[in-house]
Amino acid sequence: MTAAPVDLSVYLVTDTAQCAARGRSVAETVALAVAGGVTAVQIREKHATGREFLHTVLEVAAVLPERVTLIVNDRVDVFLAARAAGARVTGVHVGQSDLPPAAVRELIGEDAVLGLSAATPEQLRTAAEDPARVHHVGIGALHATRTKADAPAPLGHAGFARLARLSDLPAVAIGGITPADLPRLRDAGAVGAAAVSGICAAVDPRASARAYARAWTRARAENLA
């Protein structure tokens, strides 16, 4: 794996409908969230056309500082098109029903970050068999969530910790996470926590992101003490 190190600690997964319900575009929401402390952004578009998805990725890439990781959800073609257009996109995140990680790695190259959703011991063991293919895993859902219709049954903190211990791959928690969850997730070995509605549906995405970032920083300090 030759992908550069990235900071996945405060990880925003976008939801266009939730952003629109607050009168904001995805790019506007992302800009506010990054100002609040978000370190990674995953653009998720389940209902957009390829052109619409690409347009959103290019808009977001234009407002991100270089320190923030930008990941495209599922669509390897959109990632490749964004890179061809000169956008600074970091990688791709895929699920268990998408292209296999080995095929994705062949397409995106060794310099790109590749994330994989995993919710069972078998999925984690398979991902860990060849760590050169997968950079990190997204483990969830931590809590019940309505953001993703096909989300697995909630793991809870103990369930997340059990799964995270099964693999040496960096693990990002997702699923109904609030800032209050971050100390226990960091204790369980998470390298980061993802938020969707906690930021996209917030009245003030900057303040919400700041709450996640501060909670992660405090958890890190307590973990090192």
URLIN-V707369 format. One record per pair of residues at least 12 apart in sequence whose ideal C-beta (glycine too) atoms are under 7 Angstrom apart, sorted by sequence separation. I is the first residue (numbers start at 1). J is the second residue. If there is no record, write none. Layout:
{{I;J} {I;J}}
//
This chain:
{{14;26} {92;104} {142;154} {173;185} {181;193} {43;56} {79;92} {101;114} {124;137} {141;154} {142;155} {160;173} {43;57} {141;155} {14;29} {57;72} {101;116} {140;155} {14;30} {76;92} {92;108} {177;193} {43;60} {72;89} {91;108} {173;190} {177;194} {195;212} {12;30} {70;88} {116;134} {142;160} {171;189} {172;190} {177;195} {41;60} {70;89} {71;90} {114;133} {118;137} {171;190} {172;191} {70;90} {71;91} {72;92} {73;93} {74;94} {92;112} {114;134} {115;135} {119;139} {171;191} {172;192} {173;193} {174;194} {178;198} {12;33} {57;78} {61;82} {69;90} {71;92} {74;95} {91;112} {96;117} {114;135} {115;136} {116;137} {117;138} {118;139} {119;140} {139;160} {154;175} {170;191} {172;193} {173;194} {177;198} {53;75} {66;88} {71;93} {90;112} {91;113} {92;114} {93;115} {94;116} {95;117} {113;135} {172;194} {41;64} {76;99} {90;113} {91;114} {115;138} {54;78} {58;82} {74;98} {91;115} {139;163} {151;175} {164;188} {165;189} {53;78} {57;82} {139;164} {160;185} {164;189} {12;38} {61;87} {101;127} {164;190} {10;37} {14;41} {41;68} {50;77} {54;81} {58;85} {61;88} {80;107} {96;123} {157;184} {161;188} {10;38} {14;42} {40;68} {50;78} {54;82} {61;89} {76;104} {105;133} {160;188} {10;39} {11;40} {12;41} {13;42} {14;43} {15;44} {16;45} {39;68} {40;69} {41;70} {42;71} {43;72} {44;73} {58;87} {79;108} {9;39} {14;44} {26;56} {30;60} {34;64} {38;68} {39;69} {41;71} {43;73} {57;87} {137;167} {145;175} {8;39} {11;42} {13;44} {34;65} {40;71} {42;73} {76;107} {102;133} {142;173} {145;176} {157;188} {7;39} {8;40} {27;59} {31;63} {57;89} {76;108} {101;133} {137;169} {139;171} {142;174} {143;175} {144;176} {179;211} {7;40} {27;60} {30;63} {101;134} {119;152} {136;169} {140;173} {141;174} {142;175} {143;176} {179;212} {182;215} {186;219} {6;40} {26;60} {34;68} {136;170} {137;171} {138;172} {139;173} {140;174} {141;175} {142;176} {182;216} {186;220} {134;169} {136;171} {140;175} {141;176} {142;177} {27;63} {136;172} {138;174} {179;215} {183;219} {187;223} {182;219} {186;223} {131;169} {124;163} {128;167} {142;181} {183;222} {127;167} {128;168} {125;166} {128;169} {71;113} {121;163} {124;166} {127;169} {124;167} {69;113} {71;115} {91;135} {93;138} {121;166} {147;196} {147;197} {42;93} {136;191} {138;194} {8;69} {7;69} {6;69} {6;90} {3;91} {6;113} {2;110} {3;111} {2;111} {3;112} {3;113} {8;136} {1;131} {1;132} {3;135} {15;147} {1;135} {40;192} {11;172} {13;174} {8;170} {8;172} {33;199} {36;205} {36;206} {29;200} {35;206} {36;207} {38;209} {33;205} {36;208} {37;209} {32;205} {33;206} {36;209} {37;210} {32;206} {36;210} {37;212} {29;205} {33;209} {37;213} {36;213} {18;197} {22;201} {21;201} {11;192} {13;194} {15;196} {19;200} {9;191} {10;192} {11;193} {15;197} {18;200} {8;191} {9;192} {11;194} {12;195} {13;196} {18;201} {8;192} {15;200} {14;200} {12;199} {10;209} {10;212} {10;213} {10;216} {9;216}}
//
